[in-house]
Amino acid sequence: MAGPLSFDPHHSQRILTEDALATLRLIRSRKVGPATFHRLLAEHGSAQAALAALPEMARAAGIADYAPCPISVAEAEMAAGQRAGARLLTWDDPAYPARLREIAEAPPVLWVRGDISVLERLPVAVIGARNASSLGLRMARGMASGLSQTGAVVIAGLARGIDTIAHEAALANGTIAVMAGGIDMIYPSENAALAESICETGLLITEQPPGTEPVARHFPARNRIISGLSRAVVVIEAAMRSGSLITARCALDQGREVMAVPGHPMDARASGCNALIRDGAILVRNSADVLNALQSNGAPEGIQAELALPPPARPAPSPRAGSGLARALQPAAVARRLAELGHAAVHGMPTPQQRQPCQGGPANLEGRILSRLGPSPTEENILIRDLGVPAAVLAPAILALELSGRVQRLSGGRLALISD
């Protein structure tokens, strides 16, 4: 075909592969997590430039032998992903999930396997207890089936209990499973057949390299992806201290809707859901309640376009679903409750004596940062306020402490000391 410009697909693919390889190398480099990755990218403009700058930054932080992730390691990961039948999505890829890209610590890379088109549908997470009751499992099946039949895509974590039932109920129309380990490491193993079925109509997603066995620290990171992909998170049976409440906290931090199914007050498996509802989460009984709440809040035209639903006849009378004031207060109210349950740090206001001007240079600033951090996470904006220094001054010092292995950055813009 004649045209004014020539196009070499092999050259384009080579550039794409080089950019993806640089992105993969940067996020797999030692001491670089999602937050540090995005900060380096903002400072240096590209992954390749950030890789080139890393050794000098590490030397300035007192690490003499620092080297970024080798090209061979990144190439081996890409080959392993291809052998598993998976596709690599970098955060700047047009196919990367748009909602997930919006969150503060979006995964720089994702491995996906299955039908990527399901990402274009209205995403609703359905999550809950692993040791769910028979009533909870029936509720999850009805909720997921109803959402799927109306055109939504159900998202869960491929865990036992509520997650498994939600995936199974939505399987025919496609469901998304967010995994804690590698794309080829199905956990729990009894869900291997389910994972294969999901790939036929839906999608498996993970940020971990192929071959990675899931460990405890991977699950909270997985939870932020579940909520980040979703328009709303529906919790069915969750104890007071559970992974489902961590996902609810992530959802609130990301500006997502949080909804919960009520349970018997004497059932410990429902105590977390009941507490969320008491403090402002939307009470839902079925998929119709979920969709009505989404249509009543935000942009109903967009919801109707994604689902081809008729508009609600009139606003829902319940203040939880329809009141603008109640919806505006929901994130703060539920976040406070989650903090009480131990899913967030609660900090008091600093005294005037704690507000000190920046002085003494970078070394002294790093010492002051370390003196205000502990093993329990501290929000970075609170650290900025306590130290009385601009964010632009604090950022390089924090990055130096991260590279030296003394501080780790956690989800939600929080920092904590690394134990020796």
C-alpha positions as CSV (number, residue, x, y, z in Angstrom):
1,M,0.0,0.0,0.0
2,A,1.4,3.3,-1.1
3,G,1.6,6.2,1.4
4,P,3.5,9.3,2.3
5,L,5.3,7.7,5.1
6,S,7.1,4.3,5.3
7,F,6.6,2.1,8.4
8,D,8.9,-0.7,9.5
9,P,7.0,-2.9,11.9
10,H,10.2,-4.7,12.9
11,H,11.9,-1.4,13.8
12,S,8.8,-0.3,15.8
13,Q,8.7,-3.6,17.6
14,R,12.4,-3.3,18.4
15,I,11.9,0.1,20.0
16,L,8.9,-1.1,21.9
17,T,10.9,-4.1,23.2
18,E,13.8,-1.9,24.2
19,D,11.5,0.5,26.2
20,A,9.7,-2.4,27.8
21,L,13.1,-4.0,28.7
22,A,14.3,-0.8,30.3
23,T,11.1,-0.5,32.3
24,L,11.4,-4.1,33.4
25,R,15.0,-3.6,34.4
26,L,14.3,-0.5,36.4
27,I,11.4,-2.0,38.5
28,R,13.4,-5.2,39.1
29,S,16.5,-3.3,40.3
30,R,17.4,-3.6,43.9
31,K,15.7,-1.1,46.3
32,V,13.3,0.1,43.5
33,G,9.6,-0.4,44.2
34,P,6.6,1.1,42.4
35,A,6.8,4.5,44.3
36,T,10.5,4.8,43.7
37,F,10.1,3.8,40.1
38,H,7.6,6.6,39.4
39,R,9.7,9.1,41.2
40,L,12.8,8.2,39.2
41,L,10.9,8.4,36.0
42,A,9.6,11.8,36.9
43,E,13.1,13.0,37.7
44,H,14.9,11.5,34.7
45,G,12.2,11.4,32.0
46,S,12.7,7.8,30.9
47,A,13.5,4.3,32.3
48,Q,16.7,4.2,30.4
49,A,17.9,7.6,31.8
50,A,16.9,6.4,35.3
51,L,18.9,3.2,34.9
52,A,21.9,5.2,33.9
53,A,21.6,7.5,36.9
54,L,21.0,4.8,39.5
55,P,24.6,3.8,40.3
56,E,25.7,7.4,40.9
57,M,22.6,7.9,43.1
58,A,23.5,4.8,45.1
59,R,27.1,5.9,45.5
60,A,25.8,9.2,46.9
61,A,23.8,7.2,49.4
62,G,26.8,5.3,50.5
63,I,26.4,2.1,48.3
64,A,29.6,1.5,46.3
65,D,28.7,-1.7,44.5
66,Y,25.2,-1.0,43.3
67,A,24.2,-2.2,39.8
68,P,20.8,-2.1,38.2
69,C,19.0,-5.3,37.1
70,P,21.1,-6.9,34.4
71,I,19.7,-7.0,30.8
72,S,20.1,-10.8,30.9
73,V,17.8,-11.1,33.9
74,A,15.1,-9.0,32.4
75,E,15.4,-10.9,29.1
76,A,15.0,-14.2,30.9
77,E,11.9,-12.9,32.6
78,M,10.4,-11.8,29.3
79,A,11.2,-15.3,27.8
80,A,9.6,-17.0,30.8
81,G,6.4,-14.9,30.4
82,Q,6.2,-15.8,26.7
83,R,6.6,-19.5,27.5
84,A,3.7,-19.2,30.0
85,G,1.6,-17.6,27.2
86,A,1.5,-14.3,29.0
87,R,1.8,-10.7,27.7
88,L,3.8,-7.9,29.4
89,L,2.1,-4.6,29.8
90,T,4.2,-1.6,30.9
91,W,2.5,1.3,32.7
92,D,2.7,3.5,29.6
93,D,1.3,0.8,27.2
94,P,-2.1,1.9,25.7
95,A,-3.5,-1.5,26.8
96,Y,-2.6,-1.0,30.4
97,P,-5.8,-0.7,32.5
98,A,-6.7,3.0,32.7
99,R,-8.1,3.0,36.2
100,L,-5.1,1.2,37.6
101,R,-2.7,3.7,36.0
102,E,-4.4,6.5,38.0
103,I,-3.4,5.1,41.5
104,A,-0.4,6.6,43.3
105,E,1.7,3.4,43.1
106,A,0.5,1.8,39.9
107,P,2.5,-1.4,39.1
108,P,5.1,-0.4,36.5
109,V,4.6,-3.7,34.8
110,L,1.9,-6.3,34.6
111,W,1.9,-9.9,33.3
112,V,-1.5,-10.8,31.8
113,R,-2.9,-13.9,30.3
114,G,-6.3,-14.3,28.6
115,D,-8.8,-12.0,27.0
116,I,-7.6,-8.4,27.6
117,S,-10.8,-6.9,26.2
118,V,-12.6,-7.6,29.6
119,L,-10.7,-4.6,30.9
120,E,-13.0,-2.4,28.9
121,R,-16.1,-3.4,30.9
122,L,-17.4,-1.9,34.2
123,P,-15.1,-3.5,36.8
124,V,-16.5,-4.5,40.3
125,A,-14.5,-6.4,42.8
126,V,-16.3,-9.1,44.9
127,I,-14.1,-10.3,47.8
128,G,-14.5,-11.8,51.2
129,A,-13.6,-14.5,53.7
130,R,-11.7,-17.7,52.8
131,N,-13.6,-19.6,55.4
132,A,-17.0,-18.3,54.3
133,S,-20.3,-19.6,55.6
134,S,-22.7,-21.4,53.2
135,L,-24.9,-18.3,53.3
136,G,-21.9,-16.1,52.4
137,L,-21.0,-18.4,49.5
138,R,-24.6,-18.3,48.2
139,M,-24.5,-14.5,48.5
140,A,-21.2,-14.3,46.5
141,R,-22.6,-16.6,43.8
142,G,-25.7,-14.5,43.4
143,M,-23.8,-11.2,43.5
144,A,-21.2,-12.2,41.0
145,S,-23.6,-13.9,38.7
146,G,-26.0,-10.9,38.7
147,L,-23.2,-8.4,38.0
148,S,-21.8,-10.5,35.2
149,Q,-25.1,-11.0,33.5
150,T,-25.6,-7.2,33.4
151,G,-22.3,-6.7,31.7
152,A,-19.9,-5.9,34.5
153,V,-16.7,-7.8,34.9
154,V,-16.1,-9.4,38.3
155,I,-12.6,-9.0,39.9
156,A,-11.3,-11.1,42.8
157,G,-8.1,-12.6,44.0
158,L,-8.4,-16.3,43.1
159,A,-8.4,-17.1,46.9
160,R,-10.4,-19.9,48.5
161,G,-13.9,-19.1,49.7
162,I,-15.7,-16.0,48.4
163,D,-13.2,-15.2,45.7
164,T,-13.4,-18.7,44.1
165,I,-17.2,-18.7,44.1
166,A,-17.2,-15.2,42.6
167,H,-14.9,-16.3,39.8
168,E,-16.9,-19.4,39.1
169,A,-20.2,-17.5,39.0
170,A,-18.9,-15.0,36.5
171,L,-16.9,-17.4,34.4
172,A,-19.2,-17.6,31.4
173,N,-19.0,-13.9,30.7
174,G,-15.4,-13.3,31.8
175,T,-13.8,-12.5,35.1
176,I,-10.4,-11.1,36.2
177,A,-8.2,-12.9,38.8
178,V,-5.4,-10.8,40.4
179,M,-2.7,-13.1,41.5
180,A,-0.1,-12.7,44.3
181,G,2.6,-14.8,42.7
182,G,3.9,-15.3,39.2
183,I,1.5,-15.7,36.2
184,D,2.5,-19.4,36.1
185,M,2.2,-20.0,39.8
186,I,-1.4,-20.7,40.6
187,Y,-2.3,-20.3,44.3
188,P,-4.1,-22.1,45.8
189,S,-3.1,-25.1,43.7
190,E,-6.7,-26.5,43.7
191,N,-7.7,-23.5,41.6
192,A,-5.4,-24.4,38.7
193,A,-8.3,-25.7,36.5
194,L,-10.3,-22.6,37.4
195,A,-7.4,-20.4,36.3
196,E,-7.2,-22.1,33.0
197,S,-10.9,-21.6,32.4
198,I,-10.6,-17.9,33.4
199,C,-8.0,-17.5,30.6
200,E,-10.5,-18.6,28.0
201,T,-13.1,-15.8,28.7
202,G,-11.4,-13.5,31.2
203,L,-7.9,-12.5,32.4
204,L,-5.2,-13.4,34.9
205,I,-3.1,-10.5,36.1
206,T,0.0,-10.1,38.3
207,E,2.9,-7.7,38.8
208,Q,5.3,-10.5,40.0
209,P,7.8,-12.2,37.7
210,P,7.0,-15.6,36.3
211,G,8.0,-18.4,38.6
212,T,7.5,-16.3,41.8
213,E,6.0,-18.3,44.6
214,P,3.5,-16.1,46.5
215,V,4.6,-15.1,50.1
216,A,2.8,-13.1,52.8
217,R,4.1,-9.7,51.7
218,H,2.7,-10.2,48.1
219,F,-0.9,-10.3,49.2
220,P,-1.3,-6.7,50.4
221,A,0.4,-5.5,47.2
222,R,-2.1,-7.8,45.2
223,N,-5.0,-6.2,47.1
224,R,-4.1,-2.7,45.9
225,I,-4.3,-3.9,42.3
226,I,-7.8,-5.5,42.9
227,S,-9.1,-2.2,44.2
228,G,-7.2,-0.1,41.7
229,L,-8.7,-2.0,38.8
230,S,-12.2,-1.6,40.2
231,R,-14.9,1.0,40.1
232,A,-16.3,-0.4,43.3
233,V,-15.3,-3.0,45.9
234,V,-18.0,-5.3,47.4
235,V,-17.1,-7.1,50.6
236,I,-19.0,-10.3,51.6
237,E,-18.1,-11.7,55.0
238,A,-14.9,-10.2,56.5
239,A,-13.6,-10.5,60.0
240,M,-12.3,-7.4,61.9
241,R,-8.7,-8.0,60.9
242,S,-8.7,-9.5,57.4
243,G,-7.2,-9.1,54.0
244,S,-10.6,-8.0,52.7
245,L,-10.4,-4.9,55.0
246,I,-6.9,-4.2,53.6
247,T,-8.5,-4.1,50.2
248,A,-11.3,-1.9,51.4
249,R,-8.6,0.5,52.8
250,C,-6.8,0.5,49.5
251,A,-10.1,1.3,47.7
252,L,-10.7,4.3,49.9
253,D,-7.2,5.6,49.4
254,Q,-7.8,5.3,45.7
255,G,-11.2,7.0,45.7
256,R,-13.2,3.8,44.9
257,E,-16.7,3.0,46.2
258,V,-16.8,0.6,49.2
259,M,-19.9,-1.6,49.6
260,A,-20.6,-4.4,52.1
261,V,-23.1,-7.1,52.6
262,P,-24.5,-7.1,56.2
263,G,-24.3,-10.3,58.3
264,H,-25.5,-11.6,61.6
265,P,-24.1,-9.6,64.5
266,M,-23.0,-12.7,66.3
267,D,-21.0,-14.1,63.4
268,A,-17.4,-13.1,63.6
269,R,-17.0,-13.5,59.9
270,A,-19.4,-10.6,59.3
271,S,-18.0,-8.3,62.0
272,G,-15.8,-6.4,59.5
273,C,-18.6,-5.9,57.0
274,N,-21.0,-4.7,59.7
275,A,-18.5,-2.2,61.1
276,L,-17.9,-0.8,57.6
277,I,-21.6,-0.3,57.0
278,R,-22.0,1.3,60.4
279,D,-19.3,3.8,59.5
280,G,-20.5,4.7,56.0
281,A,-19.9,1.9,53.5
282,I,-22.9,1.3,51.3
283,L,-25.1,-1.5,52.4
284,V,-25.9,-3.9,49.5
285,R,-28.0,-7.0,49.3
286,N,-27.6,-8.0,45.6
287,S,-26.2,-6.9,42.3
288,A,-29.1,-4.5,41.7
289,D,-28.1,-2.6,44.8
290,V,-24.6,-2.3,43.6
291,L,-25.6,-1.0,40.2
292,N,-28.1,1.4,41.6
293,A,-25.5,2.8,44.0
294,L,-23.1,3.3,41.1
295,Q,-25.7,5.0,39.0
296,S,-26.8,7.2,41.9
297,N,-23.3,8.4,42.5
298,G,-20.8,9.9,40.1
299,A,-21.6,9.7,36.3
300,P,-24.7,7.6,35.7
301,E,-24.4,8.1,31.9
302,G,-21.0,6.4,31.9
303,I,-22.3,3.5,33.9
304,Q,-25.3,3.1,31.6
305,A,-23.0,3.2,28.6
306,E,-20.8,0.4,30.0
307,L,-23.7,-1.8,31.0
308,A,-26.4,-0.6,28.6
309,L,-28.8,-0.2,31.6
310,P,-31.8,2.1,31.8
311,P,-31.4,5.0,34.2
312,P,-32.9,4.6,37.7
313,A,-36.5,5.8,37.9
314,R,-35.7,8.0,40.9
315,P,-32.8,8.5,43.3
316,A,-32.5,5.8,45.9
317,P,-34.2,7.0,49.2
318,S,-31.4,5.6,51.4
319,P,-28.9,8.3,52.5
320,R,-26.2,5.7,52.2
321,A,-26.7,5.3,48.5
322,G,-28.2,8.6,47.5
323,S,-27.2,11.4,49.8
324,G,-24.3,13.5,48.5
325,L,-23.3,14.4,52.0
326,A,-23.2,10.8,53.1
327,R,-21.2,9.8,50.1
328,A,-18.8,12.7,50.6
329,L,-18.2,11.6,54.2
330,Q,-17.9,7.9,53.4
331,P,-14.1,7.7,52.8
332,A,-13.1,9.5,55.9
333,A,-15.6,7.7,58.1
334,V,-14.6,4.2,56.9
335,A,-10.9,5.1,56.9
336,R,-11.2,6.1,60.5
337,R,-12.9,2.8,61.3
338,L,-10.2,0.8,59.4
339,A,-7.5,2.7,61.4
340,E,-9.2,1.6,64.6
341,L,-9.1,-2.0,63.4
342,G,-5.3,-1.7,62.8
343,H,-5.2,-1.3,59.1
344,A,-3.7,2.2,59.2
345,A,-1.5,4.3,61.4
346,V,-3.1,7.0,63.5
347,H,-1.0,10.1,64.1
348,G,-1.6,13.0,66.3
349,M,-1.0,16.7,65.4
350,P,2.6,17.8,66.0
351,T,3.4,20.2,68.7
352,P,5.0,23.6,67.8
353,Q,8.4,22.2,69.2
354,Q,8.2,19.4,66.6
355,R,8.0,21.8,63.7
356,Q,11.7,22.5,63.0
357,P,13.2,24.3,60.0
358,C,15.4,22.3,57.6
359,Q,19.0,22.7,58.8
360,G,22.3,21.0,58.7
361,G,22.4,19.7,55.1
362,P,21.4,16.4,53.6
363,A,23.1,14.2,56.2
364,N,21.4,15.9,59.1
365,L,18.1,15.8,57.2
366,E,18.4,12.0,56.8
367,G,19.1,11.7,60.5
368,R,16.0,13.7,61.3
369,I,13.9,11.5,58.9
370,L,15.2,8.4,60.6
371,S,14.5,9.8,64.1
372,R,10.8,10.2,63.2
373,L,10.3,6.8,61.6
374,G,9.8,3.4,63.1
375,P,8.7,-0.1,62.1
376,S,5.1,1.1,62.0
377,P,4.3,3.0,58.8
378,T,4.2,6.8,58.8
379,E,2.5,8.9,56.2
380,E,4.9,10.9,54.1
381,N,2.8,14.1,54.2
382,I,2.8,13.9,58.0
383,L,6.6,13.6,57.9
384,I,6.8,16.6,55.7
385,R,4.6,18.6,58.1
386,D,6.6,17.5,61.2
387,L,10.0,18.3,59.6
388,G,8.8,21.6,58.1
389,V,10.6,21.1,54.9
390,P,9.3,21.3,51.3
391,A,8.5,18.0,49.6
392,A,11.1,18.7,46.9
393,V,13.8,18.9,49.5
394,L,12.6,15.8,51.4
395,A,12.3,13.6,48.3
396,P,16.0,13.1,47.5
397,A,16.8,12.3,51.1
398,I,14.1,9.7,51.3
399,L,15.3,8.2,48.0
400,A,18.8,8.0,49.3
401,L,17.6,6.2,52.5
402,E,15.6,3.8,50.3
403,L,18.6,2.9,48.2
404,S,20.8,2.4,51.3
405,G,18.2,-0.1,52.6
406,R,17.3,1.9,55.7
407,V,13.8,2.9,54.7
408,Q,11.0,1.2,52.8
409,R,8.1,2.8,51.0
410,L,4.7,1.2,51.5
411,S,1.4,1.6,49.8
412,G,-0.7,4.7,50.5
413,G,2.3,7.0,50.6
414,R,3.7,5.6,53.8
415,L,7.3,5.1,55.0
416,A,8.8,2.7,57.6
417,L,12.2,1.8,58.9
418,I,13.7,-1.5,57.8
419,S,14.5,-3.7,60.7
420,D,18.1,-4.9,60.9
